[in-house]
Amino acid sequence: MKKIFSLFVALFVFVAVGYAQKGVMKFAKETHDFGKIEQGKPVTHVFEFKNTGADPVVISDASASCGCTKPNWTREPIMPGKTGNVSATFNAAAMGQFTKTVTVTSNSEAGQTVLYLKGEVVSQKDAEAAAASGSKTAKKVTKTSR
């Protein structure tokens, strides 16, 4: 009887650990549209997330789709219920439409999350005209929160 009980307890623990929820990165939004931005002026956006899981989240890497985008992220573990962030600075060198990605790798339940930056790089004159007309024009640093 002791062996059966011990086997049952071991099986229960194994199943419970296997189904335990890991850390979960819940981003307020995963895509940011800068709108029209001025050529030669780097812009930054901060993506905030909340750990809605049961374990701490640790980001091991954030890699950009090209050399024109530089990511930075919260380096310390993000405890359950707390927030962290991933920022991305885009160097607006070439004119035209753009879509860039930042792939965030962590120990979270999903493992990887892809964040998107998009917009249009225009001349200084066009950026000023867009700002004057009230159309969507990027600020230097923008931040999304929950």
C-alpha positions in Angstrom: 0.0 0.0 0.0 2.9 2.4 0.8 4.4 1.8 -2.6 1.1 2.5 -4.4 0.6 5.7 -2.4 4.2 6.8 -3.0 3.8 6.1 -6.7 0.5 8.1 -6.8 2.2 11.1 -5.1 5.1 11.0 -7.4 2.8 10.8 -10.5 0.7 13.7 -9.1 3.8 15.9 -8.6 5.1 15.1 -12.0 1.8 16.0 -13.7 1.4 19.2 -11.6 5.0 20.4 -12.4 4.4 19.6 -16.1 1.3 21.8 -16.3 2.5 24.6 -14.1 2.2 28.0 -15.8 5.4 29.7 -16.7 6.0 33.4 -16.9 3.7 35.1 -19.5 4.7 38.4 -21.3 1.5 40.3 -22.0 2.3 43.3 -24.2 -0.1 46.3 -24.3 0.5 46.2 -28.1 3.0 44.4 -30.3 3.0 46.9 -33.3 3.9 50.5 -33.3 3.2 52.9 -36.2 5.5 55.9 -36.1 3.6 57.5 -39.0 5.8 60.0 -40.9 9.3 60.5 -39.5 12.0 62.8 -40.6 15.0 61.3 -42.5 18.2 61.3 -40.4 16.4 61.5 -37.1 16.4 58.3 -35.0 13.2 57.5 -33.2 12.5 55.3 -30.2 9.5 53.4 -29.0 9.1 51.6 -25.7 7.0 48.4 -25.6 5.8 47.6 -22.1 4.6 44.2 -20.9 3.3 42.7 -17.7 4.2 39.3 -16.4 0.8 37.7 -16.0 2.3 34.2 -15.3 3.4 32.4 -12.2 7.1 32.5 -12.6 9.7 35.3 -13.2 10.3 36.2 -16.8 13.9 36.6 -17.9 14.6 38.1 -21.4 17.8 36.5 -22.8 17.9 38.4 -26.1 16.1 40.9 -28.3 17.3 40.9 -31.9 16.4 43.4 -34.7 15.7 42.4 -38.3 18.3 44.8 -39.5 21.3 47.0 -38.3 19.2 50.1 -38.5 17.2 49.1 -35.4 18.8 48.8 -31.9 16.8 47.1 -29.2 17.3 47.4 -25.4 15.4 45.5 -22.7 14.8 45.0 -19.0 17.8 43.0 -17.9 16.6 41.8 -14.4 14.0 39.1 -13.9 10.4 40.4 -14.1 8.5 39.0 -11.2 4.8 37.9 -11.6 2.5 40.9 -11.7 5.4 43.3 -12.4 6.2 45.1 -15.7 9.2 45.3 -17.9 9.9 46.8 -21.3 11.7 46.4 -24.6 12.7 49.6 -26.4 13.7 49.9 -30.0 15.5 52.8 -31.7 15.1 53.0 -35.5 17.7 55.1 -37.4 15.6 56.7 -40.2 18.3 56.9 -42.8 16.6 55.7 -46.0 13.5 57.3 -47.4 10.3 55.3 -47.9 7.9 53.0 -46.1 9.5 50.6 -43.5 8.5 47.6 -41.4 11.1 46.3 -38.9 10.9 43.6 -36.3 12.4 42.9 -32.9 12.3 39.3 -31.8 12.3 38.9 -28.0 13.6 35.6 -26.6 12.8 34.7 -23.0 11.9 31.9 -20.7 8.2 32.8 -21.0 5.5 30.4 -22.0 5.7 31.6 -25.6 9.5 31.5 -25.8 9.6 34.2 -28.5 7.6 37.3 -29.2 7.9 39.4 -32.3 7.4 43.2 -32.0 6.8 45.4 -35.1 7.8 49.0 -35.9 6.5 50.6 -39.1 6.1 54.0 -40.7 7.4 56.2 -43.5 10.7 58.1 -43.6 10.2 61.5 -45.4 12.3 64.6 -45.9 12.4 67.3 -43.3 10.1 69.5 -45.4 7.5 66.7 -45.7 7.7 65.9 -42.0 7.1 69.5 -41.1 4.2 69.7 -43.5 2.7 66.5 -42.0 3.1 67.9 -38.5 1.5 71.2 -39.5 -1.5 69.5 -41.0 -2.0 67.4 -37.9 -1.4 64.1 -39.5 0.4 61.3 -37.6 4.0 62.3 -37.1 6.4 60.5 -34.7 7.8 62.0 -31.5 11.3 61.2 -30.4 10.3 58.7 -27.8 6.9 57.0 -27.5 5.7 54.6 -24.9 2.8 52.1 -24.6 1.5 51.0 -21.3 -1.2 48.8 -20.0 
